Amino acid sequence: MLPFFYVLITSAYSNTLNDNIYTSIDFGRDYCFRLNNFNSQIGCQTSRDGDSGILLQLHSAEDIENTLKDLEEPFIAVLDASIFNNITALKLKQHSKTRGLLLIENEESKVDSFSPEKTCPGNGFNYLENVTDVDVSAPHQSQCIRKQLWNPKGNWLSYDDFPFGIFLIKSKSQKEIILSKAQANIENYSLKPYPLWGGEVRSFMKSAQNTETCIRRGTCDPLGGYNVHVNLIPRDEESKKPIILLIAKTDSTAFFKELSFGEQDSGVSTAVLLAVIKALSKVRDENDDLKADIMITFLQGESFDYSGSQRLAYQLNPLMNDTLQLRSFSLTIDDIMCVIELGPISTLKDLYLYPAKSNGMTKKIEEFFASYNSSNIQFHAVEPGTPLPPSSIHSFLRENEAIPCILLTDGHDNIQSNVFGSRYDTLNNNENLVSRVKDLSEIIAKVTVQLSNGTGASHAEVPESLVSEVLDCFLVNLNCTLLRRIGNQFNSTANLPNSTLSRYSGVRNSFAVYLRNISLDFSMKDLSKIVPSVEKCNATYTQNWAPIIVNDTCFGYVVNSSSATSPAFKLKDYSSTKYSTWTESRWSPNFRIMGSCCSRQKKSRKGKVVYEYDKVPDSFHSPDSQNKANQQLHIQHISERDVVSQDLLPDDQENGTMFLRRITMDEGSLRRSLKNRHRGKGSLSSDRGSPSTPCQLQKANSCSTIFIDDNTVSQPNLRATLKCVSLAIYYHIKNRDKESEFVDILDEKRHPLTKQPVPSDYARNDPPNNYIYRFIKNLFVSAQLTAECAIISLIYIERLLVCADICLQPSNWKRIVLGAILLASKVWDDQAVWNVDYCQILKDMVVEDVNELERVFLELIQFNINVQQSAYAKYYFDLRSIAEQHGLTLPIDTLDKKRAKKLEARSQNEEYDKLAEMVESGPVKAISLENLSKRRPSAAVIS
């Protein structure tokens, strides 16, 4: 759900009330939202119904401090994006009246140094580190292990928690609207009278506290995405060849997650590794005899404590029950010969080789790279013992520290980029980037072949035009020549977004699809020599290659994907300190306009309607707008609505419940129906004036047999109660006064409970009574609810009909009944059924829909969930009366010896309690001591 911002307007010529109040601003996805991990929440959110305040333009940190010093009114700050940093953000966060922040993005807003990331990315999840090693109470700079600041420009802004929404404004027209209103407020500051321009923002996030809490509540989803694996040659289970693993992270992050471009962080390294696939595929086609297999893996989720590499290393561990299954074979960590990672690279001039541990293999890799030093690219071996920078290698070392690993990056002692982890991480004017990416990819391919065969590969070449196409796709625009050509080649009709790629891994993204398609195109092998014909291009003839037909030619490929979600979610260890636990909050699926921020009404203690901003100094008022202020339209906030009088609620009326009045419409007044019942008349469903069927004979007590009622007010019988409640709902639908006012969340056509399409005439056909009974019975039996919940549900249903001025009808009765049962079970039962459990009963529903239904139901009944004893008793006895009127047999049972003992025990308890009260109240004339004996415990109590 996208957030919205509304600017107050007061034009008298608009056609609708909404147009008279609001001008809508659509932010797209340029806003800050909430993430959770094992012990905290970060990001931004507004209140559930949105926040409002006057528009206030600020120009600097000093301006914030001076302007806000004496301000008592809620405000929404308008700030140039170039001065948004940890200092200005903290000042706004500390002010109690801040309700939102709008950042205006201009051409000159781009800064040369801004990193909202940590000073030590991945701290607590690096090799030889644990989360418990990090002192979270210490300053951010002191939290890095060995005090190594890999990102000295980091200000940790992305890891703060803001209680208000922060939005980025890029549209020229939207910027003009907001700035003009903010400027008008400044101009009117010294004029009078009131009002000022204001706004309302909404971006409510459902998750809270931490990952364990929000997963339990069903309000967040794990971050991750998918890892993509590319093998040059198929491998079977019996293969003894070692594997050279080339890896690179593909994701990045930013304060505004959907603007995570990360071109220096991961964009260039991804492009280089794709070019390596093309170079190695050419070597493979000319020389199949590689002594070591080569696998290239693109990792997602690395910006969030190495989620993707943790999952891959976990899958490679043979002791874990999560083996990495690739086509025709599985892979374990013991099969890996070495790991080479491409870290952040942007300059491609001086590159540094960081070995995890200095050994024979890492020294050999350093020597091979050094042999390709030239005037264009220089490789430098870092001294042994130097701390390993933040990288995916840490995840493999934490699983098996014996694996030879080496990192290739352009950062020496720290990350070179001054805009790491921000939306400014782009490469707009990097000279010779194409030629340098081409040179580096060919060198990596040659080194890999040397590691495999011991000799170089002079023919490991990549066309410069292909490198240019790759960079164009991943650094400029996804709607690029390369992806369009591949889409046509594979008959893919997917639309490519006409925008720069966002590398935020998130919950669901399409980046892995683009990588997979390009990797498939670059690595597929022509199988014409081993496949007799195109018709036989299948697994039988392709020798472990995955077959694909392109341009009437049979090709084979080995490209796989696997989950990049952290092992913590596989293990359901949501408070893990070993694995990443990052989750993304879910959004509220609807938006409701709650009124203007500058004219919200509230009642004073004397009952007079006043305005929330009436305490603004006189200097705010303008001379000629008093009449406009008086004529202004207002919509009350939900918390300010007049509560429906208790006298108007159906359960507090003296003349009977609503459902009983609906039933008597078929037989006249309630008095006449009750008379008919006593005279032996039959069912209320008989035609008016026609003879009714005689009522059933009632069993009578005798000296030898006593019958007791098994359906009492304190312990109703479930089956009988459900039948009566379903009958009450049936008559509500049948004898409705009018068509219901439209409430979107209650309409089954818009929010169906099943995947089966709702019939076109569904809203016109009343459901039969037995159908309603089966629906309610299914919910109660599956959720193991009690009969008392059914009675309370009926009370809530009738409250809804009164408070929301709607009626039950065929198109909404199911969702209204479900919403009432949701609330009743939570009010009555000590251990209520969770909303997610109803999704197991109604298989096609999602928990977001159930949550929203419950929230709207509560709002419509104005959160009045209290049920008086008298109301409960009235509904119980009225339900009994319609059971008798309709010939429903109420359960009775004979009084046997066991029941008699329980009844006697209950009677003695009552007598003892009354006697105790008499003794405590003072002396009386005479008291019998007959019942002062010791109380006998009873096994059970009956009503």
Stockholm file with secondary structure:
# STOCKHOLM 1.0

chainA/1-943         MLPFFYVLITSAYSNTLNDNIYTSIDFGRDYCFRLNNFNSQIGCQTSRDGDSGILLQLHSAEDIENTLKDLEEPFIAVLDASIFNNITALKLKQHSKTRGLLLIENEESKVDSFSPEKTCPGNGFNYLENVTDVDVSAPHQSQCIRKQLWNPKGNWLSYDDFPFGIFLIKSKSQKEIILSKAQANIENYSLKPYPLWGGEVRSFMKSAQNTETCIRRGTCDPLGGYNVHVNLIPRDEESKKPIILLIAKTDSTAFFKELSFGEQDSGVSTAVLLAVIKALSKVRDENDDLKADIMITFLQGESFDYSGSQRLAYQLNPLMNDTLQLRSFSLTIDDIMCVIELGPISTLKDLYLYPAKSNGMTKKIEEFFASYNSSNIQFHAVEPGTPLPPSSIHSFLRENEAIPCILLTDGHDNIQSNVFGSRYDTLNNNENLVSRVKDLSEIIAKVTVQLSNGTGASHAEVPESLVSEVLDCFLVNLNCTLLRRIGNQFNSTANLPNSTLSRYSGVRNSFAVYLRNISLDFSMKDLSKIVPSVEKCNATYTQNWAPIIVNDTCFGYVVNSSSATSPAFKLKDYSSTKYSTWTESRWSPNFRIMGSCCSRQKKSRKGKVVYEYDKVPDSFHSPDSQNKANQQLHIQHISERDVVSQDLLPDDQENGTMFLRRITMDEGSLRRSLKNRHRGKGSLSSDRGSPSTPCQLQKANSCSTIFIDDNTVSQPNLRATLKCVSLAIYYHIKNRDKESEFVDILDEKRHPLTKQPVPSDYARNDPPNNYIYRFIKNLFVSAQLTAECAIISLIYIERLLVCADICLQPSNWKRIVLGAILLASKVWDDQAVWNVDYCQILKDMVVEDVNELERVFLELIQFNINVQQSAYAKYYFDLRSIAEQHGLTLPIDTLDKKRAKKLEARSQNEEYDKLAEMVESGPVKAISLENLSKRRPSAAVIS
#=GR chainA/1-943 SS CCCEEEEECCCTTCSSHHHHHEEEEECTTCBCCCEECSSCEEEECCCTTCEEEEEEEECSHHHHHHHSSSCCSCEEEEEEGGGCSHHHHHHHHHSTTEEEEEEECCGGGCCSCCBCSCSSTTTTSSTTCCGGGSCTTSCGGGGSGGGCCSCTTBCCGGGCEESSEEEEECCHHHHHHHHHHHHHHHHGGGSCSCCCCEEEEECCBCCCSCHHHHHHHTCEEECCCEEEEEESSCCCTTCCCCEEEEEEECCCCCSSGGGCCCIIIIIHHHHHHHHHHHHHHHHHHHCCCCSSEEEEEEECSTTTTSHHHHHHHHHHCTTSSCCEEETTEEECGGGEEEEEEECCCSSCSEEEEEESSCCHHHHHHHHHHHTTCCSSCEEEECCTTCCCCSCTHHHHHHHCTTSCEEEEESCSSSCSCTTTTSTTCCCSSCTTHHHHHHHHHHHHHHHHHHHHHSSCCTTCCCCHHHHHHHHIIIIICSSCHHHHHHHHHTTCCCCCCSSCCCCCCCSSCSHHHHHHHHHHHHHCEECTTTCSCGGGCSTTTTTTCEEEEETTEEEEECEEEEECSCHHHHHTCTTCSSSCCCEEECBCSCCCCCCCTTSCEEECTTSCEEETTTTSCGGGCCTTCHHHHHHCCCCCCGGGSCCCCGGGSGGGCTTCCHHHHHHHTTTSCHHHHHHHHHTTCCCTTSCTTSCCCCCCCCCCCCSSCCEEESCCSSSCCHHHHHHHHHHHHHHHHHTCSSCCCCCGGGCTTTSCSSSSCCCTTGGGSCCCHHHHHHHHHHHHHHHTCCHHHHHHHHHHHHHHHHHTTCCCCTTTHHHHHHHHHHHHHHHHCSSCCCHHHHHHHSTTCCHHHHHHHHHHHHHHTTTCCCCCHHHHHHHHHHHHHHHHHTTCCCCEEECCHHHHHHHHHHHHHHHHHHHHHHHHTCCCSCCCCTTCSCCCCCSCCCC
#=GC SS_cons         CCCEEEEECCCTTCSSHHHHHEEEEECTTCBCCCEECSSCEEEECCCTTCEEEEEEEECSHHHHHHHSSSCCSCEEEEEEGGGCSHHHHHHHHHSTTEEEEEEECCGGGCCSCCBCSCSSTTTTSSTTCCGGGSCTTSCGGGGSGGGCCSCTTBCCGGGCEESSEEEEECCHHHHHHHHHHHHHHHHGGGSCSCCCCEEEEECCBCCCSCHHHHHHHTCEEECCCEEEEEESSCCCTTCCCCEEEEEEECCCCCSSGGGCCCIIIIIHHHHHHHHHHHHHHHHHHHCCCCSSEEEEEEECSTTTTSHHHHHHHHHHCTTSSCCEEETTEEECGGGEEEEEEECCCSSCSEEEEEESSCCHHHHHHHHHHHTTCCSSCEEEECCTTCCCCSCTHHHHHHHCTTSCEEEEESCSSSCSCTTTTSTTCCCSSCTTHHHHHHHHHHHHHHHHHHHHHSSCCTTCCCCHHHHHHHHIIIIICSSCHHHHHHHHHTTCCCCCCSSCCCCCCCSSCSHHHHHHHHHHHHHCEECTTTCSCGGGCSTTTTTTCEEEEETTEEEEECEEEEECSCHHHHHTCTTCSSSCCCEEECBCSCCCCCCCTTSCEEECTTSCEEETTTTSCGGGCCTTCHHHHHHCCCCCCGGGSCCCCGGGSGGGCTTCCHHHHHHHTTTSCHHHHHHHHHTTCCCTTSCTTSCCCCCCCCCCCCSSCCEEESCCSSSCCHHHHHHHHHHHHHHHHHTCSSCCCCCGGGCTTTSCSSSSCCCTTGGGSCCCHHHHHHHHHHHHHHHTCCHHHHHHHHHHHHHHHHHTTCCCCTTTHHHHHHHHHHHHHHHHCSSCCCHHHHHHHSTTCCHHHHHHHHHHHHHHTTTCCCCCHHHHHHHHHHHHHHHHHTTCCCCEEECCHHHHHHHHHHHHHHHHHHHHHHHHTCCCSCCCCTTCSCCCCCSCCCC
//
